[in-house]
């Protein structure tokens, strides 16, 4: 037998929930993300959602409304405090009154908002990214890179038709009184919405493959709602920029806008126009320095030429008179040397002349004596030679015998039949041996 079950009608259940929610669901502060925010007439409608931090999946959702009597003041106060409109994608802290209608279900009526929470939540995400980059040791890598001098080859990441890109080009190329030859090249990317990070990272990869062709990278975007810049508060994009091998200049939004990229890039400026002004100012300063150096060099060269001309004029005068002066001095020195040489010669010659005269006299005397002695010796030798000559011997009665023209010294040298010639002092006798 079936037990008798107690049941209530659907309306009764709905009314009980309505009474319960009305009793406990008033003035509750709730944190959530805004989705599908739309303004219709004087009222504002949206959904409040919550996502799982790990998977990003939506885990809670509720309809919410801001009625006209609250919406007019709330949207103005929120914009003034945060610098951005109350829009989809923001994380907010709102005060709600929960209402339940038997026919339409539950709805949250927003009666207040805490702008400081929204600002703090965005800042919290940025700080988490910065702390992670610091822990990985890459947060200062790009910041420590120096912009080269000059910085003329510029890779630009921006939306092609964006006002910020146009302002940058106009300032860099058209408002360029010094006619500095900048060479910008656009790498188009999404600069708003969920695809910002992937799009910008893709263009950074393209630039990295040609890094030798560029001096710097400019990531620029004009102003807008702060929520439009949420795509730049991304870890993957921040890590790519922090480790990029050439300096990155970031000019995103207005002066009040800040993204993670501002804290890790080589140069951060307020706007795209300011980025162009920075590059133009650096190039202009370098050009002024070069002109100043050229002027200084010209002055130095002019001074050197002036001094050289003075020296040349002095030398020209010296060249005209110096040879004559040199010849005159040489002539005087020659005259002095001649006089000195003549006097010295006389002083040396006079004693030598006396010695020479005495030597001549002595030589004459010695020569005469030697001649006399030599004559006497000659006469003695002549007398001796006369006494010893063959004729003298013959004159004393001696004879010389010869056979066949050969003087005989021994009788055995004469053979029978030889003719013997006998030389006397006067005449020759021939005889034959038998």
Number of C-alpha atoms within 10 A of each C-alpha: 3 4 5 6 5 5 8 8 8 10 11 12 13 17 15 14 18 19 15 13 16 14 11 11 16 15 15 13 15 13 17 19 18 19 19 12 17 15 14 9 7 12 15 20 17 19 19 23 18 18 14 10 8 6 7 9 10 11 9 11 14 13 15 21 22 22 15 14 11 17 19 14 11 20 18 13 17 18 15 12 15 17 17 18 18 24 19 16 17 20 23 22 19 20 19 22 19 20 19 20 13 15 8 7 12 17 17 21 21 24 19 18 21 17 22 13 17 20 16 13 16 16 16 13 15 21 14 12 20 22 13 15 19 12 10 10 12 20 23 16 18 22 23 14 16 13 17 12 10 16 17 19 17 19 23 26 26 26 21 15 9 13 15 22 22 17 18 24 17 14 19 24 17 10 13 15 9 10 12 14 12 17 13 18 13 15 20 15 22 18 24 17 14 13 12 21 23 16 16 24 19 15 19 24 13 12 21 16 10 10 17 10 12 19 18 24 26 25 26 28 27 22 20 16 17 20 18 17 20 20 20 24 23 18 20 14 21 26 20 18 29 25 19 23 14 23 25 29 29 28 29 29 23 17 11 10 18 21 21 20 28 22 18 26 25 25 22 22 20 20 23 30 22 19 25 23 18 17 21 25 12 17 20 18 13 15 15 12 12 12 12 12 12 12 12 12 12 12 12 12 12 12 12 12 12 12 12 12 12 12 12 12 12 11 13 12 11 12 11 10 11 13 11 11 12 11 11 12 12 12 12 12 12 13 12 12 12 13 12 12 13 13 12 11 12 13 11 11 14 11 10 12 12 11 12 13 11 12 12 12 12 12 12 12 12 12 12 12 12 12 12 12 12 12 12 12 12 12 12 12 12 12 12 11 12 13 12 11 12 15 16 14 16 15 13 11 10 13 18 16 17 17 16 10 9 11 14 17 11 7 7 7 11 16 13 8 10 14 16 21 21 17 16 18 16 10 7 12 11 12 11 12 10 8
